[in-house]
């Protein structure tokens, strides 16, 4: 739910672009993360817990609420604070969250038409007997 809340804030509403929830983006992000090395998966889980944490939010951003329980404006402020932090680890964490969201969202075939991507090429004549 945390990554989906992050996705809702990072992916603006635009005509022709599906919303993250409509894509089932949570399951898609789980699939992307599942392809990573187990150590990377563990690091991402720790990052998500830290980002969601009300205690860390209070300490680092002055926001005592969980990220998912915060208003959209508070969520935007937390994302911006991580993105522009003087602490390199926070900036790196923000970019890891952002890359996970964007990779999962734009890899979804439902978004391809909105960005003008026709989809992967159809290979014919390269040993594919069905193409003949």
Secondary structure, DSSP 8 states (H G I E B T S, - for coil): -HHHHHHHHHS---TT---HHHHTHHHHHHHHHHTS-HHHHHHHHHHHHHHH-HHHHHHHHS--S-GGGS-HHHHHHHHHHHHT-SSHHHHHHHHHHHHHHHHHHHTSHHHHHHHT---S----SSS-GGG-
